[in-house]
Amino acid sequence: MNDKLKRVKEFIYEDNIQNKIYEINNHVKALNIFEISGMGHQEVKHSRTLGWFLGDKQHGLKNIFLNEFLKAAIHTTTSTSDYFINEVIIDKLQKYIYLSNNKDIEILYEHQNIDILIIDNMNKIVFIVENKVFASESDEQLSKYRESIEKLYPIAEYTHFGLFLTPSGESPRLDAVNYEKNRSFYMLITYEDVKNLLEKIIRNRNHFLSNETKLVIEHYLDLLIRSNIVPNTELEVLCKEIWKNEEYSKALDILNEYKVDKYSELSDFIQEKINEQSNDYVIPDDSTKSYIRFADSRIDDIPEQKSGNKQWTKTNRVILFEFVNHSNNGLIIKLHIGPGNDIFRKLIFDGVKSIESKIKYYKGKEFRKKWNQVFTHTIINKNEINEKPIDELKEKINHYLIDFFSEEGKFNLISNDIDIILQLHK
C-alpha cells in the first residue's frame, strides 16, 4: 500500500475525525430554503432578500434593519483607514437615522441597473446600494448610477447617499474623472455587518418576531455561512484543529488534490488546450487545479525573465500568464509580474501603464515587491460556473482561447507591447 493511500485510509477511519466531521455538519442546517431556490450564488436574489429587510413592510421590523444597516455603514467607512468619506455626508446620515422617526420606504430592484434603490419620499432621501457578493464593479459603473439618480431625483429636492456592499469591505474602483466626487459619496458596508445586525435582531427582538420572519432571518444567516460569504468563527476553530494536526492535514491535501468538481474538470480542459497550442510561443508552466500558468517563449529570450530564483514557480520565470480557476472567483485570466530582477520588473510595470495599447492594463496599482497584476479579464463568473452545464462552460472557454491566441489576440498584443517597452529603454 503506497503512502498516500495509507494516509487517506487512516484519516477516514479515525473515530476522532468522524466526530469532528459530525460537528462540522451540524454547523449548517440540513435544509436551507434559500439554497433550494438556487439563491446561494445569485446576487439578484441576495439583493431581493436584503431589500425585503430594508423595507418597512411584512417583516414587522419597521425601520430597525434600515437604521442598523446605515449605522454599520458609517462605522465600517469611518474605521477604514485608507478610505475617505465627507464628514458632512456622515452628519446628514446620522440626523436621518436618529431624528427622522417617520419614514416612508420604497424599494426598487435593478432600476437604472442599480441593485437596490431605497427611496424615502417623506424625507426626500435616496440610497443607491451596489451589492457585490462575488463580482467586482465595472469601470465607471458607480458614477453612471449616481448620474442617473440625480436626473430622476434632482439634488435640489433629494439628498443622495451611496452604499457599496461587499463580503470583506473592499473599496470600490472609482473612475479617475469623478474620483474625488464619488469618494466622498459611496460608503462601505460588509456582509459581516449584515450578519451581525441580523443576529442582534434575533437576540434582542426574538419575542416580537413572527415565526415567518424568524425563519427568513435564520435561513439567510445560514446561507451566508454555507456560501462562504461570511466566516463562521466556531466552524473555523473546529476546522483549524484538524488542519493543525500534521497527519490529518497531509491526508486532507491528498483528498483535495483528487477532488472531482467542475473546477477540476475546467482545469484539465484548459491545461489540455494550452498543451494543444500549435503556436510555438505558448509554453506551459507550473499548474494546479486552481492556478494554470503558461509563458511566452518570446519573453523567455529576455535574460531577466528567468531571475525569479524559484520564488514563484520552478521555472524561475518572472512574467507569467495565469488562469485563476477557483470557487471564490470563477475563471479569470491574469498577467503577473512575479518576483525577480527589480529593475526589469519595474520597467515592465511602468511601461504597460504608459504605453499606447489595445490592451486595457491596470493603471492605478502601486508597484509591489513580489507580485504585480497588470492585466486581468473575467472569462466566466462564479455564478455561471455554478449554474451552467460543463459542456457549455468548456465551449465558452474554447472560444475565448481561440480569440486569445489568434494573430491579433491579446497574447500576441501583450508580447508586442513588452517588446516595444524594451526597445524604448535600450
N, C-alpha and C positions, 0 to 999 in steps of 0.2 A: 504494500500500500504506500503510495507516494505521500510526501509530507503535507501537501496542500489538502489532499483528501482526508488525511488523518485529522488535521486541524478542524476542518469543517464538521466532521462526524462528532468529534469531541465537543464542539460548540453546540451542535443541535441537541445532543443527548444529555447535556449538563442540566441538572434539576434547577440550579440557581438561575440559569439563563431562562428556562421555561417560566419560572416565577416572575422574573423581570419583564419578559415579553407579555405576560398576562397583565401586569401592572400598566405597561405601556398602552395596551389595547383599551384599558379602562379609562384612559385619559381623553378619549373621544367617544362620542355617542355612537352606538351601534347603527343608528338610523338618523340621518340628518335631512330634514325636509328641503333645505336649500340645495344640497348636493344631488338629491333625487331629480331636481329640476335642471341640473346641469349648470348651476349658477357659479360653482367654485371658482372658475377662471374667466368669468364673463363680466367685464367692467360695467356694462349697461345694467345688468341685474343688480350688481352691488350698488350702483347709483340709485336704482329704484328703491332698494331697501333703505338706504341712508336717507333718501328723500322722504320716505314714509315716516322715519323717526324725526326728521327735521320739521315736518309739517305739524299742525296743531289739531289734527282730527283723528278719529278712530282709536288710537292707542291709549288715550286718556292721560297722556303726559303733558298736555297743553304745550307750553314753550320751554319745558325743562331741558329737553335734549338740545334744542337750538341754542339756548343760553349757555349751557355747559360746553357745547361744541365751539362756540365763539370764544369763551374763556380759555379753552385749551389752545385755540389758535393763537391768542395773544401770548400765552405762556411759552409755547413752542417757538414762536417767532422771536420774541424778545430774549429768549435764552440761547438762541443760535448765534454764536459769537461772530460768524463771518457773514451774517445776513442783516441788512439794514431795513427798518420799516419806519416811516414817518411817525413821529410822536403825535401829531395832530390826528392821524388815522386811528391810532390806538385810543386816544381820548374820546373821539366820536363814537367808537365802537363800545367802549365801556359805558358811556352815557346811554347808549341804546340798550345794552344788556340790563343795567341796573335801574334805569329811570323810566324806560318805556314798558310799563306793566301791561298795557293793551297792545296786542299785535294782531294783525290780520294777514296770515301767511298763505301765499300761493306758491306751489312748487311746479316747475316745468322741467321736462327732461328733453335733452337733445334740441332745445330751442336755439336756433342760430348755431347749432352744433355744440352748444355748451352742455356739459354733462348734467349739471344740476343748476337751475336758476331759481333763487329764492327771492320772492317779491313781497314786500310788505307795503301795500298801498296806503295803509293808515298812517304809517310813519315815514313814507316816501324813502324807503331803503331798498336797495337791490344788492344781492350777493351772487357773485359768479363762483361756482365751485368746480374746479377742474380736478377730476378724480382719476388718478393714475395708479391703478393696482399693480399692473405688470409692465405696461409700455411707458416710454418716455414721450414728452410732448414734441410735436414737430416745430420747425422753425417758424417764428412769428405767430404761432398759434394763439398765445395768450394776448398778444397785442390786438389781434383781429377780434377776439371775443370782447375785449374792452371797448374797442371802437364800435362794434355792433350794438352793444348795450347803451352806449352813450347816445346813439341815434334814436333807439327805441324809448329810452328813459333819460331824457335830457338832464345834464348835470345841474341845470338851473332849477330843476324841480326835485331830483332824486340824488341821494347820497349813494355812492357805489363802493363796494368792497370786493376784493378778490381773495379766494382761498385756494391753496394748492395742496391737495390731499394725496399723500403717498405712504407706502408702508414704513419707510425709515426717515422721512422728513427732509429729503434732499431738496436743494434749491432748484427752482425752475431755470431752464435756459431762456434768457430774455434777450431778444434781438437787439443789436447794437443801436439801432436808430432810436428806439424808445426805451433804452435800458434804464435810465435814471427815473423816468416816469413810472415804469412798471415795477421797478424795485421797491418803490415806496407805496405800492398798491397791493401786491399779492402777499398775503400772509401764509405761513407754513402750518400744516397740521398733519398728524400721522395717524395711521390705523391703530397704533398703540394707544393714542389718545382716545380714539373711538371705543376701543376695548375697555379702557379704564373707566370711561364715563358710563358705559352700559353696565359694567359690574357695579359701579356706585349706585346706579338707579335700582338694580336688583337688590342690592344690600340695604339701601335706605328707604325704598318705597315699595318693598315687596308686598305689603298688605294692601296697598292701594291699586295694584296692577291687576287687570283681568287675566284669566288663565290664558287667553289667546295672546295677549301682549307679552306675557311672561314666556310663552312658548317661542314666539318670534325672537325675542332677545336671547334666550338660552341657545337656540339653534344657530343664530347668527354668530354668537360668540364661539360656539363650537366650530363653525365653518371657518372663521378667521384663523383658528389654531390648526385645523386639519389641512387647510390650504397653504400653511406656512406664510400667511400674510402678517401674523404677529407671532412672537415667540411664546412658548409655553414653558415658563421657568421651571416648574416642578418636573415636567417631562424632560427638559434639558438636563437637569441634575441626574435624573434616572439614566438617561442615555449616556451621559458622560461617565457614569460609574462603569458601564460596560466597556466603553471605548478606552478608558484609562487602564483597564486590565490588558496587559500586553498580549496575552494568549488569545483573549477574546477579540481584540482589535485586529490581529492578524487574520483571524477567521472571517471577520466582517469585511476586511479588504478583499479577501478572496471571493466572498459571496457577491460583493458589489461589482467586482471585476466581471463576473459572469451573469449579472442580472440582465434579463431579457425584457426590453421595453421598446417603445417607439424610438427613443433616443439612441439606443444601441443599434437598432436597425438603420437609422439615418446615418449614424457614424460609419457603419460598414459600407453603406451605399456611397457616401461622399469619398471615403478613402479609395474605394474601388474606382470611382470616376476620376479621381486625381491620378491614380496609377495608370489609367487608360489614356491619359492625355498624350496625343501624338506629338504635341508641341515639346520640343527638347528642352525648353526653358523651364518647365514645371518639374520641381524636384520635391518629392515627399520628405517630410521631416518627422521628428518625434511626434507621435499622436496617441491620444487616449480616446475613450468614449466621448468625453466632454470637450476635448480640445484637439482638433485636427489641423495640423500645421503643414505648410509647404513653403518652398522658397523659389526664387527666380534665379536661374543659373547666371544670368547677365549681371546680377548684383553680386553673385559669388566671385566674379572676376575682380572685385574691389578688395584689396588686401585687408582693409579694416573690417570687412564683413565677417571675418572669422575670428574676431577679437573677443568673443564672448566668454571664453575660458569655461565653458560648460556651466555658466551661471543660470542658464535657461534650458537649453537642450544640449544633447550630447554632441551635436554638430558644431557648437561654438558660434552659430550664426547670430547676428545682431538684428537684422531686418527679416521679419517673417510674416507671412500671411497666416491667419488663424481663424478657423471656424469655431465659434463658441456654441456648443450643442448641449444645452442644459435646461432643465425644467424651470429654472428661475428666469431664463432669458428667452427661450425659443431658440431659433437658429440665426446667428449673427456672424457676418464675416468682418474681420478687422485686419488692419495693417499695424504691426507693432514695431517700435524701435526698442529692442531689448538691451540688456547690459552689454558693455563693451567699451571700445575706444570712445572717450567722451567728446573729443574734437569731431570725430566722424558723426557721432550720434547727434550732436548739436547742429552740425552743418545740415544734415538731412531734416532735422526737426524745424529749424528756421527756414530752410529752403522751401519746404512744401507749404508753409504758411504764407510765403511771399510770392510764389511763382504763379504765373497765369496758367490755369489748367482747366480742363473739363471735369476733373475730379474735385469733389467737394471735401477738402481736407478740414480737420478740426483747426479752428483759428484761435480760440480763446484759452487753450490749456497752457499751463506753465510747464516749463521743461523740468522733468524729474530725473533723479539719479539712475534709476534702473529701467522702468518701463514707461514708454510714451505711446499712447494710442493716437495715431494721426489720421486714420480713416476707419469708418465703420458703416455698415449697412445691414439692416434687419431684413433677412430673406423670408423667414416665416416666424410670425409671433407665437407666443406661448399658447394663446387661445386656439389658433389654427391647428397646432400640433395635437392638442388635446381633443379637438372636435373632428378633424378630417381623417379619412382613411389613409393608411400608409402609402398606398399606390398613388394617391393624389398628391401627397407630400413629395414623394420621390420625383414625380413628373415636374412639379414646380421647381425643385432643386436642379433637375437636369436642364430645364430651360434657362435657369439663371447661370449655370456653369457654362453652357454653350455660349451665351452672350458675354460672360465674364472673360472667357479665354479666347474670344474671337479676335480678329486682327485689330478691330477698333474698340475692343473691350477694355475694361478697367485694368486688367492685368498688364497689358501692354502699355496703356497710358501711364500707369504709375511707374513702370520701368523707364519709359521715355523721360518722365519728369525728373526722376533721380539722376538719370544721365545728364540732363540739362543742368541740374544743380551742381553736379561735379565738374562739368565743363566750365561753368561760370566761375568756379573757385580754384581753377588750376593756376 
